[in-house]
Amino acid sequence: MSMTTQQYANLAQDAYRSPDMSSLDSRRTVIDGVEYTIRAHVSKESGYQGTIYQRNDTKEIIVAHRGSEFDTQPFKDGVFADGGMVARRVNAQAADALEFTRSAIEMAQTSRDARGMEPQVTVTGHSLGGCLAQITAAKLNLNGETFNPYGAVSLGMRIPEGGSNVVNHVMAGDVVSAASKHFGKVQMYAEPVELNVLKASGYEDNGSQWDIRNPGKAAVTGGDSHRMHHFLDVDGNGQPDRSILSQPQARDLAEKHRPMIDKYRGDIENMRAGVSIGVAVANGAQGIAGEIGRHLPEKSESPFKDASGALPQRTDSPSVDPRTPRHPDNPMYLQIRDGIGALHGREGRPFDETAERTTASLLVASKANGLNRVDHVIPGQAAQNDQKLFAVQGDLLDPSHRRAQVSVAQAAQTPVDESFRKLEAVGQRLAQAPAQDQVQEHSRSAPTRSA
């Protein structure tokens, strides 16, 4: 292969856009000094999107599988595909990815040069796209490189671990690539901030398994590790930066602290099978991390505590915690959490304890104001250092929409448990209201008896 790792990373990123296929000129693109022609692009009902690039100099063909665009296709990517990988070991987009990659192989077969040589076909992708690259490489005997992929080995597709067909480039703190084993080799990179997050989460930098650690906290705090910009020459805001791929010290740092990193990534993988990730994955790495964190014991508890002791007890009555699927307000809780998570994501902030408290407070306000779903979470304008946060049911432009509000400062200081107690009280009050109305109506309609 004459493609460099950085060139693969550039194509994995470029695959997130929908190219203009209207003319030959519009299908030509220059990325970091290399000229490509886009031979094909597809967008399938499953949510799968892929682009076939051909280098104009070497004639190599690269299939770039698009990754998880949680902002533009949260249901298709988040629930139907990524959620399926983690919870049901199924990938709804694999068939479309294989079909598209086979079409690239057919292109190569019809493009033999005068010596009868075919252009080489390789694959790439980030996140979900990286998983699809592993699948297509394994099934069609191709080579390629991926970036923070979800490992394909756990999908029940008889894909073996290891091998040399694919090189998987992963950040040490990335929760997605840590959740499953990989087809191909794994090349790890670490930044000092990731190591600081692990240490702050109780991970000792040694091979001991006796440290009392909190992988959920590490996953939530280090959610930025999953983003593609680490492998590009731009930062998360599109400003010039230096790709981690060109920093040998990042590989050395990962190797030096491998015992600590391996403990964290092993903890995440061990949690995967029992995580109900579904809608939570619509928030990307933060959603996965948050769901994992809710199923882990607190840091103060022993890591050897029986797993059932850390999970909510199953009873016939709904839990008082709306974060559990059995709670009647769980759908609205997830809608609010997704909205707040999106606001934090746009500001480059993780979904932390403050966001969790704000979510709980806004859920109470929404329930108390008669909302049964939340379509929008929007910030108000700050007035006298007291910004409001609004939950809206309905069209923002519709005067009849319903809304609830909280003070951001107060919500951030209100303990989650306190909000959940308030939520339970609101639910009981609302449940009693119809019965009280019936009693009052019966009293009004009862005939008056005269003496």
N, C-alpha and C positions, 0 to 999 in steps of 0.2 A: 504494500500500500504506500502511495506517495502522499496521501492525505496526512496532515499533522493533527495532533490532538486538538490544538486550538482551532483548526479549520473545522473539525467535527463539531466542536462546541459552538462555533459561529452558526453552523447550519441547524443545530438543535434549537438555537434561539430563533433563527429566522423562520423556522417552521411554525412559530406561533402566529405569523401573519397570514392573511389570505391573499395570495398573489394575483395580479392582473394577468389573466391568460388570454387576453383578446388579440394580441399580436406577437410576432416574434421579438420585436424590440422590447415590448413590455415584459416578456418572459426572460429577458437577459438581466442579470444582476451581478454586481461586483461587490464582494464582501471581503474586506481586509486585503484588497489587492488581487484577489482571485476572481476570475470571471466564470460565471456559471450560466447555463441555460436551464430553465425550469421545464422539464419534459412533461410533467403531469402533476395535478393536484386534485385531491378528492375530499369530500365532506359527506360522511355517511350518517344514516339515521341513528346508528348506535352512538354517535358522538365522535367517532374516529375521524381524524383528519391527518393527511399525510402529503408530503411533497417529494417529488423525485427531481433531484438536481443532477446535471451532468457538467463536469468540468470541461471547459472549452479547450484547455491545453492538453490534458492527459486522457480525456474522454471517459474518465472514471464516472460511474453512476452511484449516487448516494441516495438512499431512501431515508428521509428524516420523518420520524413519527412524532407528531405533535404531542406535547405534554399536557398537564392538567391546567386548563384555563378556568380556574374556579370562579373568576369574576364574570366570565361570559357564558359559561355553560355549567352552572353549579349542579343542576340535577343530573345531566347526562354524565359528566365527568365525575362529579363528587359522589353521587349515590349509586349510579348504575354501573360504573366501572371501578373506580378506586375502592368504594365500599364493598363491592363484590369480591375484589381481590383479598381483602383482609378478612371479611366475615364469612364468605361462602366459597373461597378458592376458585372463583370463576371470573373470567375476564370477557365481558360482552363484546369488546372491540377486537379481540384477537383474530377472529375469522376475517374481518375486513382488512386488518393489517397484513395478514398472510396473503390475501388475494392481491392487494396492492403491490406488495413486494414481489410476488410472482410476475406481475406485469412488468416490473423493472428488469427482472431476469430475462423475460421475453424480448424487451427492448435491446438488451445487450446481445442476445443471440442473433438478432437481425441487424446488428451493427458491426459485424466482423470487418476487420481491415483487410488489406490486400494479402496479408500473411495468414488470414483465417483466425486472427486473435480477437477474442471478445473483450470489451471493456469490463473491468472488474466492478462488481456490485457489492456495496457495503451498506451498513445501517447505522443510524444514530438516533438519539432522543434524550429528553430530560424528563425525570419523574415518571409519570405513566408512559410517556413516549419511550423512556429508557427501558421499561419493562417490555413494551412491545418490540423494541429492538432486540432484547434478549430472546424473546419467543421466536421471532422471525429468523434470527441467526441460528438458533438451535434447530429449528424445524427444516430450514432450507440450506443449512451448512454454509453460512455466510460469516464474514468478519465485521467488526464494527467497534464503536466506542460509545459509551453512555455516560450520563451525568446525573448523579443523585437518583438512580433508578429504584423503583420497587423491585425486589428480586423475584424472578419468575419461577424459582424452584418450588415454592409452596403452592403453586396454582393447580396441582393435580393433573398436569399436562405431560408427565413423564419427562420433564426437563432436568437433566443432571446438574449437580453443583460443580463449579470449577471449569477447567478447560482453558484453552488459550484463544478461542475464537473472538471473544469480546473482552475489552478492557473497560471496567466500570470505575469511573472516577467519583469518589464520594467525599463529602465533608465529614469530619469526625463527629460533629454534633447533629448531623441530619437524622431526623426520626424516621423518615420514609425509607431511606435505603437501609436503615438498621433493622427494619421490621421483618425481613425475609432474606434467605440465602440467595446467592447470585449464580447465574450461568456466566462463566468467564472469570477472569482475574479481577481483583478489587485493588485499586490504588487509592490510598487514603491521604487526605490533606487536613491539616489542623491549623487553626488560627489561635493566638493567645487568648482571645476572648472566649472561645469555646472551652478551653481548658479551665479558665476561671469559673465558668458556669458549672462545670462538672464538680470542681472542688467545692463551690458554694452549695452544691446539692448533696454533699456528703461523700463524694467519691474520693477515696484515698489512692494515691499514685503508686500502687503496688498490686501484686497478684492476690492479695488476701480477699476472701469473700466475706470477711467478718465485719466490714465497715457498714454502718447503718446509713443507707443512701436512699435518695428520692429521685428515681428516674423521671417521674411525672413532672416534677419541678424543673429538672434539667431540660426536658423536651419542650415544655412551654416557654421557658426563658430563652432557649436557643433556637426558636423556630425559624429565625432568619437564615440558618445554615442551609435550608433546603432550596433557597432561591438560586436561580440560574446565574445571576450576575457575578457570583463568586468565580465563575469560570470564564468571564469575559473581561475585556479591557475597559469596562465601564462599571460604575457602582450602581446601587439600587435606584438612584435618581437619574441615571443616564449620563452622569458626569465621568470624565476620563479617570481611569483607574488601572491597576495592574492585575491581570488575571492570575489566579492562584496557580494555574498551570505553569506559569513562568517563574515560580518561586520555589526552588529546590528546598529551601529551608522549611517550607510548609510540609513537605513529605518527611523531612528529617524530624520535625517536631511531632508529627503523628507517630512515627516509629519510636521516638524516645519515650512517649507517654502512652504507648500501646496498652499496657496493663489496665490503666484507668479507662481508656477509651473502649477497650474490649468489654469491660464490665458493663459499661453503660449500654453499648449496642446489644450485648447479650441480654440485658434486662428488658430492653424494648422488644426484642424478638420473642422472648419468653412470654411477654404479655399479649402478643398479637392474637393468638388463637381465641382468647376469651374476650376480646374487645368488641363491643357493639358499636361499630364505627359509622355505619350508615350515613345519616344526615350530617354528622359532625365533620366528616371529611370534606364537606363543601367549603369549609374554611381552610382547606389545604393542610399544610403541616401543622398549623396551630390547632385546627380542629382535631386532628389525630392525637396530637399531644395532650389536648385538654381531656379527651375521652380516656386516654390511657391514665392520666393523672387521677381521675375520679375513681379508678379501680385499684389504686395502690394504697397501702397503709401509710399513715403519716410518718415523717422522718423519725419521730421519737419512738416508734414501734420497732420491734425486732424484724429484720428482713426474713427471718425464718418462721414467722407467724403463719399458721395454717391459712391458705388462700381464702377459704370460705369465711374466715373471720374478718377479712378486709372488704368483703362484698356486702351489699345490702341484703338483709335477710328476706327470704321469700315468705310472704304471708298472703292471706286471702284479701286483706284490705290494702288499698293503694298506699304507696309510700308517701310520706309528707315531703319528700325531696323531689321537686319538679324536674330535676336532672335525670331521674330514672324514667325509663320508657313507660312504666305502668301508671305514672301519675297523669291525671286528666289534663293538667296544664303543661305537660312536657312539650307538645308541639309549639305552643306559644313561647315557652321558654327558649326553645331552639331558634325560633324566628328572631327573638330579641338578641340572643347571643350571637347569631350570625350577623345581625346588623351592627352590633357594637364591635364585633371582631373586624368587620369590614372598615369601620371608622378608624379603629386602631391601626389596621394594616396600612391604610392610606397615609397615616402619619408616621409609619415606621415603628410603631410600638407593639410589643407582644400582648397577647391576651393574658393578662396577669391577674393577680388577686383583686386589684382595683376594678378591673373590667368585670370580674365575676360578681363582685358586690353590686356594681352598677346594674348589671343584668338582673340580679335578684330584686333590687329595688324597683326597677322599671316594670318588672313582671307584676309586682304587687299593685302598683299604680294602674297598670293596664287592666288587671282583673277588677279592681275596685271601680273603675270607670266604665265597665261594661264591655270592654273589648274581648272578642273571642279569637282574634288572630291579629298579627302585627305584620303589615305590608311594608312599612318603612320605619327606620330609626334615623332621626335627623337631629342634629344639634341646633339649638337656638342661638341667638346672638347674646353674647355676654353682656350683662348689665350689672354695674357695681360689683364686679368680681364674682357674680353668681350666674354661671351659665346653666341653661336648662337643656334637658335632653327629652325629645318627644318620641313617643311610639304612636304610629298612625295606622288606623284600619280604614282602608279605602283609598280612593284617588286623592292625591294631595290637592288637586284643583277642585274637587267636589266639596261644596260647602257643607254637605251632610256627613262628611267623614267623621269618624270618632278618633279621639286622641287622648293620650295621657302624658303627663310630664313629671319629671323629677329634677331636683337640684343636683347637678353633677357633683358638687362638693359634698353635699349631705349623703348622697347615694354611695359615694366612694368610701365614706366612713361608717356606713351601716353594715354590721356583720351579716353574713349570708344567713346564718341560723336565725337571726332576729327577723329578717325579711321572710323567711320560710314560715315562721310562726305567724306573722301577720297575714301571709297568703292563706294559711289554713283557716284563720279566723274570718277572713273575707269570704272564703269558700263556704264556711258554715253559715255565715250571715245570708249569703245569696241563696243557699239551699233552703233556709227557713223562710225566706221572704214569700215564696208562692203559697206556702201553707198558711202564713199569717194573712195574706190577701184573701184566701178562700174563706177563712174564719170571719174576716170583716165583711166580705160579700154576703156570706150566709146570714150574718147578723142583720145586715141592711134589708135582705130580702125576706126574712122571717116575718109572718103575720103578727100584728099587734093584738094581744088579747086584752079585752076590756073587762073590768071587774063586774 
